[in-house]
């Protein structure tokens, strides 16, 4: 079974670097994941381009 890609992001609340495991088989997606350090909700957007490259954006729920 192939390994899922990971992405290191900085929590928009506490600033700690956390590692997200990304399920790229679902294509583009948007979801909420709690910070593993401070437990606050982080909005996550995963984009998969035509070549299969994964990009991850993350921001706090209080950001526009």
C-alpha positions, 0 to 999 in steps of 0.5 A: 500500500502506498504511503500518504503524503504529509505536509508540515504547517505552522498552526495559525494560533500557537505557531507550532509546526504540525504534520498533516497526513494528506489523503490525495486520492480524494482530489481537491478538498477542504476540511477542518483539522484540530491542531495537535498542540493547542487543539484549535480548529484549522481550516485546511485546503488540499489541491492536487494538480494534473501531475499529482503534486499536492499543495496544502494551505491552512488558516485559522477559522477567524481569518477571512 
